[in-house]
Amino acid sequence: MSAALVWLVFALGLAGAEALTGDMFLLMLAGGALSAAGASWLTDWPLWTDGAVFLVVSVLLLVLVRPALRRRLWAGAGSETGVRALQGKTALVLDRVEQHGGQVKLDGEVWTARPLADGDVFEPGEQVTVMHIDGATAVVGKVL
């Protein structure tokens, strides 16, 4: 069995193991093994040079490609969802917002609203900022 075939089998094994982990570490090593397989197939250099190609390419992939790939794949993981995503958004007052109630339109939906400060009153047509959500009520304040 040629060295190129051994490197190719090693690369496929690492890529298959990556499917179980999802960390992108083994995939970078598989890229190094695939490079070593190509170097072994194209040249008649000794086996240790294939190992050096594997090492250099794997380290380069781990340092240069893996961080960017992980950022791209996991970019949405830290974004806010649910009612936390509504905090800080601007809403349109539909019905007068005062201490005992009112309504605003927030992201295309009508929400019950009350002002953050007890004395504040917002008239229909005004823009307000959602400070936080309290149950099913948007607590709003002046536009920042």
C-alpha positions as CSV (number, residue, x, y, z in Angstrom):
1,M,0.0,0.0,0.0
2,S,1.4,3.4,-1.0
3,A,2.0,6.2,1.5
4,A,-0.4,8.4,-0.4
5,L,-3.2,5.9,0.1
6,V,-2.5,5.7,3.8
7,W,-2.6,9.5,4.1
8,L,-5.9,9.5,2.2
9,V,-7.5,6.9,4.5
10,F,-6.2,8.9,7.5
11,A,-7.8,12.1,6.1
12,L,-11.1,10.4,5.5
13,G,-11.1,9.0,9.0
14,L,-10.4,12.4,10.5
15,A,-13.2,14.0,8.4
16,G,-15.6,11.3,9.6
17,A,-14.6,11.8,13.2
18,E,-15.2,15.5,12.7
19,A,-18.9,14.7,12.0
20,L,-19.2,13.4,15.5
21,T,-17.5,16.4,17.2
22,G,-18.4,19.5,15.2
23,D,-15.5,21.5,16.6
24,M,-13.6,22.0,13.3
25,F,-10.4,20.8,14.9
26,L,-10.3,17.3,13.2
27,L,-11.4,18.8,9.9
28,M,-8.3,21.0,9.9
29,L,-6.1,17.9,10.6
30,A,-7.9,16.1,7.8
31,G,-6.9,18.9,5.5
32,G,-3.3,18.5,6.5
33,A,-3.5,14.7,5.9
34,L,-5.1,15.3,2.5
35,S,-2.2,17.7,1.7
36,A,0.3,15.1,2.8
37,A,-1.4,12.5,0.5
38,G,-1.1,14.9,-2.4
39,A,2.5,15.6,-1.7
40,S,3.2,11.9,-1.3
41,W,1.5,11.1,-4.6
42,L,3.2,13.9,-6.6
43,T,6.8,13.5,-5.2
44,D,9.1,10.7,-4.3
45,W,10.3,12.4,-1.1
46,P,10.9,10.4,2.0
47,L,8.0,9.7,4.4
48,W,9.2,12.3,7.0
49,T,8.6,15.1,4.4
50,D,5.0,13.9,4.1
51,G,4.8,14.3,7.9
52,A,6.2,17.8,7.7
53,V,3.7,18.7,5.0
54,F,0.9,17.4,7.3
55,L,2.2,19.3,10.3
56,V,2.7,22.6,8.5
57,V,-0.6,22.6,6.6
58,S,-2.5,21.4,9.7
59,V,-1.1,24.2,11.8
60,L,-1.8,26.8,9.1
61,L,-5.4,25.6,8.8
62,L,-5.8,25.6,12.6
63,V,-4.4,29.2,13.0
64,L,-5.8,30.9,9.9
65,V,-9.0,29.1,8.8
66,R,-10.5,27.5,11.9
67,P,-11.2,30.8,13.8
68,A,-12.9,32.5,10.8
69,L,-14.9,29.3,10.1
70,R,-16.1,29.1,13.7
71,R,-17.0,32.8,13.8
72,R,-19.0,32.3,10.6
73,L,-20.8,29.2,11.7
74,W,-21.6,30.3,15.3
75,A,-22.3,34.0,14.5
76,G,-25.9,33.8,15.5
77,A,-25.4,31.9,18.7
78,G,-25.0,34.9,21.0
79,S,-27.8,37.1,19.6
80,E,-30.8,38.0,21.7
81,T,-34.1,36.2,21.2
82,G,-37.6,36.6,22.6
83,V,-38.5,39.6,24.7
84,R,-34.9,40.5,25.3
85,A,-34.5,41.2,21.6
86,L,-37.3,43.9,21.8
87,Q,-35.5,46.0,24.5
88,G,-34.1,49.2,23.0
89,K,-36.3,49.1,19.9
90,T,-38.5,52.0,18.8
91,A,-42.3,51.6,18.9
92,L,-45.1,53.7,17.6
93,V,-47.8,54.8,20.1
94,L,-51.3,53.8,18.9
95,D,-53.4,54.5,21.9
96,R,-52.5,57.1,24.6
97,V,-49.8,55.5,26.9
98,E,-50.2,56.6,30.5
99,Q,-49.8,55.1,34.0
100,H,-52.8,52.8,33.6
101,G,-52.4,51.6,30.0
102,G,-52.1,52.2,26.4
103,Q,-51.0,50.5,23.2
104,V,-47.9,50.6,21.0
105,K,-47.0,49.0,17.7
106,L,-43.7,47.1,18.1
107,D,-42.2,45.0,15.3
108,G,-45.5,44.8,13.5
109,E,-47.4,43.7,16.6
110,V,-49.7,45.6,18.9
111,W,-48.6,45.5,22.6
112,T,-50.1,46.8,25.8
113,A,-47.8,49.5,27.1
114,R,-47.2,51.7,30.1
115,P,-44.6,54.4,30.7
116,L,-41.4,53.8,32.6
117,A,-41.9,57.0,34.7
118,D,-45.2,57.3,36.4
119,G,-45.9,60.9,35.3
120,D,-45.0,60.4,31.6
121,V,-47.8,60.4,29.0
122,F,-47.3,59.6,25.3
123,E,-49.8,60.6,22.7
124,P,-50.7,58.6,19.5
125,G,-48.2,59.0,16.7
126,E,-45.2,59.5,19.0
127,Q,-42.1,57.3,18.9
128,V,-41.1,55.7,22.1
129,T,-38.2,53.3,23.1
130,V,-39.0,50.0,24.7
131,M,-37.1,49.9,28.0
132,H,-38.1,46.3,29.0
133,I,-41.0,43.9,28.8
134,D,-43.0,43.2,31.9
135,G,-45.1,40.1,31.2
136,A,-47.2,41.1,28.2
137,T,-46.7,44.8,28.7
138,A,-44.0,46.9,27.0
139,V,-42.6,49.5,29.4
140,V,-41.6,52.5,27.3
141,G,-39.8,55.7,27.6
142,K,-38.8,58.7,25.5
143,V,-36.9,58.0,22.3
144,L,-33.2,58.0,23.1
